[in-house]
Amino acid sequence: MKWKVWSLLRTAWLLRGPLRHFSGGRGRLRSAPPGLQARMRPLPLLLTTTGGGYVVYNLYGRYQDRRLAEQGVEVPPHVASDLQVALFKSFPTRLLSRTWGRLSQVDLPTWLRKPVYSLYIWTFGVNMQEAAVEDLCHYRNLGEFFRRRLKPQVRPVCDSHCMISPADGTILNFGRVHNSEVEQVKGITYSLETFLGSLTWTDINKNKTATSSFQDLLVTQPGNELHHCVVYLSPGDYHGFHSPTDWTITHRRHFPGSLMSVNPGVARWIKALFCHNERVALNGTWRHGFFSLTAVGATNVGSIRVYFDEDLWTNAPHYHKGSYNDLHFNVGGREGVTMCKGEELGEFNLGSTIVLLFEAPQGFTFNLEAGQKIRFGEPLGTL
């Protein structure tokens, strides 16, 4: 009890005030002895004042943006500075993701499974009626629950369109690629060359000139155009991803990197977010030329699995900044891995993002709206 008494006495003394105190019960104010005056601490005061002012400034800015949006005025996106991005990347998200991955593989006692999974279902709006196994006690750990399979009939694959959604999620953006820049979200773009890396893995550009843009190097057939589509998988979505069309995968490129959040709010704030994060790009061809599907990692999504690629190891403890590793696929003497539309391709440990890049004839159109929810098997576009 001594430490409690001492703490109370110290608090009472500090509350007497830094400069004055009452004396003798007379109610007169006089100066406290210099040695007994409460010490002013400038650093905590400065940090509190600065931090509070920054928060108020941001809140006021958001309030102004909402007012302008209500008046029909288009508000330009607020993009993070290089310093803010560097600070954001300094958080140990890779270590946290590996830790989370290990925890998700720890088997839970049978009596604890239902309350834990029920909390997750309630938080993220998971529809367990679509799961192949609805009994929560069946899933031994969180990892098995995240990677739950769906009933075959709940995701029919559309046969009347040439391309379907590879996963459940939200459409962040889609459209044609212009000037070798891809739109991350409305108003925020990133470099196509930075995202995919140099074209050392293919000879599709052998007939191009030295002045051709990176975008032109990817387009193999005259009259074709390059398109893109971004699907964001939330934590409550089904975590598997499938082949969006009939195509052949000839090459895999793995980019180790950061594991920042990829939710739409962060995607609107950090330019080239997908280029900073760890990602696995599967490149190949479909009947109209170049086709690429990239699985982008995120916080707590250090594990990206591609079923036919046993050599892939994501979120390794050590990597060289700006590096990547390539793998060319040769199966049964034939170059490439053939995928059919709707076929299982891989999975995330916990929702993330899929980026599609492909060339198509000029008649190709998307049947989408930005921000709409979409499910695996539903059409993306057609010719």
N, C-alpha and C positions, 0 to 999 in steps of 0.2 A: 504493500500500500504506500510505501514511502515515495515511490516515483510518481504516483498519482497526486499526492499532496504537493510535492515539489513542482509538478507541472501546473497545478492550479495556482500556486503562489506566483510562479513566473508569469502566467497569463494575466493574473490580476495586476501585477506590477507593470507589465507592458501596456495594459489598458488605461493606466493612469494618465497617459499622454506624454508626448516627447518633450514638451517645454514647460508645462505648468501642472500643478497639482493642488488640491485643497489641503489646508493645514489647520490643526487644532480644533476642528469642528466649527470654526467661526465663519466659514464660507468665503474667506479671503483667498484670492489667488496669488501665489508667489512662484517665482522660478524654482524649478527643481535643481538640485545640485548637479553641476556639469557631469560628474562621473556617473550619475544615476539616470541621466536622460536616456530615453529609448533611442536606439540607434536607427537611423534611416538607412535603408538598403536600396541604393539607386538602381542596381542591375535588375532585380525582380520588378521594381516599379517601371523601369524602361520597357522590359519585355511585355509586361501586362498591358501597358498603355499602347505600345506599338501593335501587339497582337490584336487587342480590342479594336483599335482604329482600323486595322486591315480587314477584320471581320465586318465591321460596320460599313466600310467602303464597298466591300463585295456585295453585301446585302442591298445597299442602296443602288448599286449598279444593276443588280438583277431586278430590283423593283422598277427601275427606269426601263429596262428591256421589256418587262411584262407590259408596262403601260404603252410602249411603242407598238408592241405586237398586237395589243387589243385595238389599237387605232389603225391597224393594217399596214404599219410601216415595217419593212423587212430589216431586221437587226443583223448586222454582220457578226459572224462567230468570233468569240473571244479565244484566241489561240495562246497556249502556254509559251512563255519565253524559253530560251535555251537553258537558263539557270533553273527555272521551275522544272523542266524536263529532267535535267541532271539530278536535281534533288529527289524527284519522284523515282528515278531509276536507282538511286542510292539505297533505297529500302531493300532489305534482304529478301525479296520476293521469291527468289529461286530456292533459298534455304527453307523458307516458310512453306513453299509448295512441296518440297521433298519431305518435310516433316509431316505435312498434311497427308501426303500420299502414303507414308508409313502408317499413320494413325488410321487411315481409311481401310487398311488391310488387317487391323486388329479385330479378331472375332469378338462379338458382343455376346454376353449371356442371353439365353433365350428370353428370359423375362424382361430384359432391357430393350430388345429389338423393337417391339411395337411402339413404346412411347418415344424412342429416339426417331424412328422413321416417320411416325405420325407428326412429330413436330416439324420435320423437314417438309413433309407433304403439305402441311398447313401453311408454312412460311412461303413456299415457292409455288404453290398451286399445282402440285403433281396430280395427274389423273391416273390413279392406279387401276382403274377399270380397263385401261388399254394394255396393261402389263401382261405378259405371258403367264406370270405367276403373281397372283394378287395377295397371297398370304405373306404378310410382312415377316413372320418368323422364319420364312424360308431363306432369307438373305442373311448370311452369317456375319457380314460386315458392311460398312458403308460403301466400300468399293464395289461389291456385288450389287448393292442397291442402286448405285449410280449407273452401272452398266447393265441394268435390267433389259431384257428383250421385250419386244412388243408382240401382241397377237397378230398373226399374219393378215387377218382380214381387216384390221383397223387402219392399215396403210396401203390401200390399193394403188398400184403404179399406173399412171395415166398412159394409155397406149396411143392416144390421138395427137400427142405433142412430142416433138423430137427431144425435148429437154425437160427434166423434172427437178424439183428441189432435192438436194442431196441429204437434207436433214430437216428436223423440226426447228423452227426458230422465227426470227423477225427479219424482214428485208430491210437492211440499212440503206443500200443504194444499188443502182443498176443503170445500165445504159451503154453508150458507145464510149470508147477511149479516145481522147483528144490530146494531141501533142505529147504523146508518151506519158501522160499524167492520168492517174486513176483517182476517181472521187471516192474518198473514204466515207464521208457523210457530206451532206450538202454544203458546199463552200470550202471543204477541206480536202486537199488532194495530196498525192504522194507520187514519187517517181516509179514508173514501171520497171526501169532497169535496176533501181535499188532494191525493189521488192523481189524480183526474180533472179537477179544476178546476171553476170555475163553469159552469153550464149555459146559457151565452149562445149556444151553437151550435145549440140546438134549442128547439122550442116544445112539447115533450111535456109540460111542466108547466103549460100554459096553463089547465087546468081544476083545478089544485090550489089549496089555500088558503095563506095566508101562514105558517100554523103547521105546514105539512107539513115533514117531515124530508127531508134530501137523498136518503135511500134511497127514500122514498115518491115523490119527484119523478121518479125513474127508472122506476118501475113504471107502465106505461101501461094495463094491463088488470086489472080487478077480480079478486081471487082469486089473482093471480100472486105469486110470491116471487122475491127477488133471490138469485142464487147466485154463487159464485166458485170458481176453480180456478187453482192456480199450478204451472207446469211449469218445472223448472230444467234447463238444458242445460249439461252439463259440457264441458270442452275436447275430450273424446274423442267426443262425440256429433256426429251429422249436424247441420250448422249452419243448414239451411233451416227455414222454418216455413210452414205451409199453412193454408188455410181450414178451421176446425173444423166448419163446417156451411154450409148454404145461407143466405146473408144478403146485405144491401146495405149498403155502407159509404158514408156520406154526409159524413163529417167526419174530418179528421185534426188532432190537437193534439200539437205537439212541445214538450216541456219540456226545455230545456237544464239541465244540472246536473252533479253530481259523477259520478265513475265508480269508485265503490268496489266491491270484490268482492261478489258476490251468492251465494257458496257457502253451503250450509245452516248452517255454523258461524257465519258473519258475520250471516246472517239471524236467528239465534237471539240474537245479541248486540246488534245495533243496531236499536232500535225505529224503525219507519217508514223502513226502509232503501230501499224502492222509491220512496218519496216524495222522498228526497234525490237519487237517481240520475237521470241523463238517461233519457228514455223517450219513446216514440212511441205515442200512444193512437189507435186506429182505432175510431170510434164509428158505430153504425148500428142496423139493426133486422133481426130474423129473424121467422119466422112467429108467434112468441109475444110479440114486443115488443122491448124494448131489448136490444142486444148490443154488447159492446165487447171488443176484443183489444188489449192493450198489450204492446209489446216494450220490455223494460227493459235499458238498457245496463249495462256493468260494466267493470272494469279490463281494458284491452287489447281492449275491445269498443266502441270509440268509433264504429265504423261500423255503423249499422243501416240496412238498405236495404229499401224497399218498392217492388216492381217497377213498379207503375203510378204511383208518385209521384216524378217526376223533379225536383221542386222541393225535396225533403227533403235537408237537409244537417246531419248530426249531428256532434258534437264539433268545433264551430267554435272557432277560437282565442279569440274574445271573445263574451261573452254577459252579459246583465243578470240578476243573481240574482233568482229568483222570477218571471221572465218566461216567456212561452210564445207560440207563434205558431199560428194556426189556418188551415186550408185546407178549403173546402167543395168537394166534387166534383160536377161537372156534366158528364156524358158524353153527347154526341149529343142534347142537348136534354132528357135525362132526368137527374133528380137522383140521384146515387149511382153507385157501382161495384158491379155484381153479381158475387158470388163463389159458386162451387159448392163443395160439400164435397170436400176433398182437393186443391183447386186451389192451385198455387204462389202464395204471397203475398209472401214476402220472405226475408231471410237476415241472419245475424249474421256479423261478422268472426271471432269466436271465442266459443263458447257463452255463454249468458246466461239470461234468464228471460222466460217468457210468462205474463201474467196475464189470465184470462178473467173477465168480469163480464157477467151476463145475467139476464134475468127468464124465468121458466118457470112453467107451471101447478103446482099442489101435488103432482101425481103424479110430478114429475120426481125421479129418484134417480140418484146416482153409483154406478158399479160400480168403486170404487177403494179403495186403502188408502194412508195417508200413508207416504211413503218407498219406495213401489214403483217399479220401473223400468217405463217405458212407451215405446212406439214410435209414431211418426206412423202414423195410420190405425187404431189400436186404439181401441175405444169408451171414452168418458168416462162417459156416462150416457144414459138413455133415459126415455121417458114410459111 
